[in-house]
Structures are given as structure tokens and as C-alpha cells.
Amino acid sequence: MKIVLALVVLAATHAVAEPLENTPVMPREQLRPQLQVDGGLSIIGVGYEHPVGAHAALQVEAGVFGSYFLPWFDLGDRVVGGVGGVRATWFADQDGRGVYVTPYVRAGYASGEHDGMDGSGPVITAGAFVGWAFRLTKRLDLRAGLGGQYIYIGGDDGFGASTPFAAIDFTVGYRL
């Protein structure tokens, strides 16, 4: 029994002392440029995201803005319009998956109805999400996050909105 124990200890010591230089190491996946579809609470858009560091990326997007939800809470008018935006994303992991934080700003022009009258004006939204980026396939990612945003819709005669509101992020990205 002592001989068996001595052989196990000797084998374990030899295995630990064995250099790891011949052990193959899988390269860690890095951030890659993405084409994205952004489907949040107030936007449906398309964008391009490009890495700017090991844990960060910048995205530019264009889309359709809507505030269909504001009248439900008596916080503003229902409008639809076009916006362009920029969002920066920080990832906890270098592969672009897991925890992420995304501040963003969007601006554009929208129109709608207020008290039976048509109105239109500039739209500005800014906010941030915290969420989780999931790997769906080798090339497809899904980001799901929650946060807050400020919505400004300008207009004459009481048309528009100026309010903080909840923000939801659902972004599907295709890695190039």
C-alpha cells in the first residue's frame, strides 16, 4: 500500500512539474466588427459596430423612432420618425459576450398628433443599458439589457415630450 501511495505522489508531482509550453492553447476570441439590428423600446434600427479596444466598441446606427408608449403614462405624445445614433459599448470580457454597459445618444425628427392637431419636431434620446451579451452561434450574438433614457420631442403648442423613461435593449449582431 505504501508503494502505491508513493507512486501516486511521485506521478502527481511529476505531472505538476511538467512544463505547459507544449500544451495547445485555444486563442481567446476577440471583439469583431458587427452588423446589427437594434430593437429596443423606442427604436428599430440597423447599425455597424467596430471595436476600439480590447473591451470596447463604437456603433453608428439609423432607424425608426417611436414613442407609442408615452401616452399610456401621460408623459408625451405618440410620434414616429427617423433617427441616427451613436452608442459605445464596454464589455467585461474581451470576446464581447457576458456583461456589457452601453451609453447612447440618438437624434432625428418625428411627427404625430396632439389634441387632434398634427405636429412635428426634433427628437433627442440619450440613455444607458446594462445587460448580458449571449452567443447564439459562432457569428450571431444577442444583447439583452435594461436601463434608463431621457426622451425629448420638440414641437409647438404643447406637442412633444420631455421625460425620463425606462429603456430596453435587444440587439442582434452578426460578427464579420
C-alpha positions in Angstrom: 0.0 0.0 0.0 2.8 2.4 0.8 4.4 1.7 -2.6 1.2 2.5 -4.4 0.8 5.7 -2.4 4.4 6.7 -3.1 3.9 6.1 -6.9 0.7 8.2 -6.9 2.5 11.0 -5.1 5.5 10.7 -7.5 3.3 10.7 -10.6 1.3 13.7 -9.3 4.5 15.7 -8.5 5.8 14.9 -12.0 2.6 15.9 -13.7 2.5 19.2 -11.9 6.2 19.9 -12.6 5.7 19.1 -16.4 6.1 22.3 -18.4 2.9 23.6 -20.1 4.7 25.0 -23.1 3.8 22.0 -25.3 0.1 22.2 -24.3 -2.0 23.7 -27.1 -3.8 26.8 -26.1 -7.0 27.9 -27.8 -6.7 31.6 -28.8 -9.2 33.7 -26.9 -11.9 35.2 -29.2 -11.6 38.9 -29.7 -14.2 41.6 -30.4 -15.0 41.8 -34.1 -16.9 44.3 -36.3 -20.6 43.6 -36.4 -23.7 44.4 -38.5 -26.5 44.9 -36.0 -30.3 45.1 -35.8 -31.4 47.2 -32.8 -34.9 46.5 -31.5 -35.3 48.4 -28.2 -38.3 50.1 -26.6 -38.2 53.2 -28.8 -36.2 52.1 -31.9 -36.0 49.7 -34.7 -32.6 50.3 -36.4 -29.7 48.9 -38.2 -26.1 49.7 -37.3 -22.4 49.0 -37.7 -20.2 48.4 -34.7 -16.4 48.5 -34.7 -14.0 47.5 -31.9 -12.0 50.4 -30.5 -10.1 48.4 -27.8 -9.9 45.0 -26.2 -13.2 45.7 -24.2 -14.9 48.5 -26.1 -16.7 49.1 -29.4 -18.5 52.1 -31.1 -21.6 51.8 -33.1 -23.4 54.1 -35.6 -27.0 53.4 -36.5 -30.0 54.7 -38.3 -33.6 53.7 -37.6 -37.2 54.5 -36.9 -38.1 56.1 -33.6 -41.5 55.7 -32.0 -43.0 56.9 -28.7 -46.2 54.8 -28.8 -45.8 54.1 -25.1 -45.6 57.7 -23.7 -49.4 58.4 -23.9 -50.1 55.3 -21.8 -48.3 57.0 -18.9 -49.5 60.6 -19.8 -45.8 61.6 -20.4 -46.0 62.8 -24.0 -47.3 62.3 -27.5 -47.2 59.3 -29.8 -44.8 60.1 -32.6 -42.9 58.3 -35.3 -39.8 59.5 -37.1 -36.3 58.8 -38.2 -33.2 59.0 -36.0 -29.5 58.4 -36.2 -27.4 57.4 -33.3 -24.1 56.5 -31.7 -23.6 54.0 -28.9 -20.4 53.0 -27.1 -20.3 49.5 -25.5 -17.9 48.3 -22.8 -17.7 44.5 -22.4 -16.4 42.8 -19.2 -15.0 40.0 -21.4 -12.7 40.6 -24.4 -14.8 38.3 -26.6 -17.8 40.7 -26.5 -20.0 38.3 -24.5 -21.3 38.4 -20.9 -21.9 41.7 -19.0 -22.0 44.9 -21.1 -22.7 48.6 -20.4 -23.9 50.8 -23.3 -24.4 54.6 -23.2 -26.1 56.0 -26.3 -27.5 59.2 -27.9 -29.9 59.4 -30.8 -31.3 62.4 -32.7 -33.8 62.9 -35.5 -37.1 64.2 -36.5 -40.6 62.9 -35.8 -44.3 63.7 -36.3 -47.5 62.8 -34.6 -50.8 64.1 -33.3 -51.7 66.2 -30.2 -55.2 67.1 -29.3 -56.5 66.4 -32.8 -53.7 68.6 -34.4 -50.7 67.3 -36.3 -47.3 68.2 -35.0 -43.7 67.5 -35.7 -40.3 68.4 -34.3 -36.8 67.2 -33.3 -36.2 64.1 -31.3 -33.3 63.5 -28.9 -32.9 60.5 -26.7 -30.0 59.6 -24.5 -29.5 56.8 -22.0 -27.7 53.7 -21.0 -28.2 50.0 -20.7 -26.6 47.3 -18.6 -27.1 43.8 -19.9 -25.8 40.4 -21.0 -24.5 39.5 -24.4 -25.2 35.9 -25.4 -23.6 33.8 -28.1 -26.3 32.3 -30.3 -23.9 30.8 -33.0 -20.3 31.4 -34.0 -21.4 34.5 -35.8 -24.6 35.7 -34.1 -24.9 37.4 -30.8 -27.9 38.7 -28.8 -27.7 41.5 -26.3 -30.4 42.0 -23.8 -30.3 44.9 -21.4 -32.3 47.3 -19.2 -31.6 50.9 -18.3 -32.9 54.4 -18.4 -33.3 57.1 -21.0 -34.3 60.7 -21.4 -36.7 61.5 -24.3 -37.1 64.9 -25.8 -39.6 65.6 -28.6 -39.8 69.2 -29.6 -42.8 70.9 -31.0 -45.2 73.9 -30.9 -48.4 74.3 -28.9 -47.7 71.7 -26.3 -46.8 69.0 -28.8 -43.9 66.6 -27.8 -42.4 65.2 -24.7 -39.6 65.8 -22.2 -39.3 63.0 -19.8 -37.1 60.2 -18.3 -38.3 56.7 -19.1 -37.3 53.1 -18.9 -35.0 51.7 -21.7 -34.9 48.2 -23.1 -32.1 46.8 -25.4 -32.5 43.9 -27.7 -29.7 43.9 -30.3 -28.8 41.1 -32.6 -25.3 41.3 -34.1 -23.7 39.4 -36.9 -19.9 39.1 -36.5 -17.9 40.0 -39.7 
